Amino acid sequence: LEKIREAARGSDNLLPPIRQALKDRCSLGEVCAAMRDVFGEYQPTF
C-alpha cells in the first residue's frame, strides 16, 4: 500500500502498484484508503 501512496504523490502510473496490492490480497477498501490518504475525498460543490 505504501507503493500506491508513493506513486500517487509523484507522477508514476498507479495501475502497477494497485494490481500488485490486489495480487497480495489487499482489499479494495485498503487500496482506496491509500489513495484517499494522498488525494483526499471528493467534496462536491453546490
MISEPA-68139 format. One record per residue (C-alpha): x, y, z; residue in one letter. Coordinates in pm, 1 decimal, padded with zeros to 6 digits. Example, Ala and Ser with C-alpha at 12.3 -4.5 7.8 and 13.67 -1.06 7.14 Angstrom:
REM residues 2
c1:01230.0, c2:-00450.0, c3:00780.0, aa:A
c1:01367.0, c2:-00106.0, c3:00714.0, aa:S
REM end
This chain:
REM residues 46
c1:00000.0, c2:00000.0, c3:00000.0, aa:L
c1:00291.9, c2:00231.7, c3:00057.9, aa:E
c1:00391.6, c2:00192.6, c3:-00308.1, aa:K
c1:00045.2, c2:00317.8, c3:-00405.7, aa:I
c1:00092.0, c2:00623.2, c3:-00184.2, aa:R
c1:00437.9, c2:00689.2, c3:-00331.4, aa:E
c1:00307.4, c2:00663.7, c3:-00688.5, aa:A
c1:00013.7, c2:00890.4, c3:-00605.0, aa:A
c1:00243.0, c2:01154.7, c3:-00456.1, aa:R
c1:00451.0, c2:01161.7, c3:-00773.2, aa:G
c1:00367.7, c2:01122.3, c3:-01138.8, aa:S
c1:00404.1, c2:00744.0, c3:-01161.1, aa:D
c1:00141.1, c2:00516.7, c3:-01311.3, aa:N
c1:-00088.5, c2:00397.6, c3:-01031.1, aa:L
c1:-00204.7, c2:00081.4, c3:-01204.8, aa:L
c1:00102.8, c2:-00140.8, c3:-01142.5, aa:P
c1:00112.9, c2:-00085.5, c3:-00763.6, aa:P
c1:-00265.9, c2:-00122.6, c3:-00742.1, aa:I
c1:-00252.5, c2:-00451.9, c3:-00932.7, aa:R
c1:00029.8, c2:-00577.0, c3:-00710.1, aa:Q
c1:-00158.6, c2:-00481.9, c3:-00393.4, aa:A
c1:-00464.6, c2:-00672.1, c3:-00514.5, aa:L
c1:-00247.6, c2:-00974.4, c3:-00602.7, aa:K
c1:-00107.2, c2:-00952.5, c3:-00248.9, aa:D
c1:-00466.5, c2:-00987.0, c3:-00122.4, aa:R
c1:-00522.6, c2:-00627.5, c3:-00011.2, aa:C
c1:-00888.3, c2:-00533.1, c3:-00015.8, aa:S
c1:-01034.7, c2:-00272.7, c3:-00248.2, aa:L
c1:-01112.0, c2:-00064.5, c3:00059.5, aa:G
c1:-00745.9, c2:-00067.8, c3:00163.8, aa:E
c1:-00638.2, c2:00036.8, c3:-00185.7, aa:V
c1:-00893.6, c2:00319.3, c3:-00190.8, aa:C
c1:-00787.2, c2:00433.2, c3:00156.5, aa:A
c1:-00424.0, c2:00453.9, c3:00042.5, aa:A
c1:-00524.2, c2:00678.8, c3:-00248.7, aa:M
c1:-00758.2, c2:00880.0, c3:-00024.4, aa:R
c1:-00461.5, c2:00948.5, c3:00207.2, aa:D
c1:-00288.8, c2:01129.9, c3:-00079.0, aa:V
c1:-00570.0, c2:01273.8, c3:-00290.5, aa:F
c1:-00830.8, c2:01333.5, c3:-00021.8, aa:G
c1:-01200.5, c2:01265.0, c3:-00055.6, aa:E
c1:-01413.1, c2:01426.6, c3:-00325.7, aa:Y
c1:-01637.7, c2:01700.2, c3:-00191.7, aa:Q
c1:-01894.5, c2:01825.3, c3:-00442.5, aa:P
c1:-01963.3, c2:02196.1, c3:-00454.6, aa:T
c1:-02322.0, c2:02308.3, c3:-00476.1, aa:F
REM end
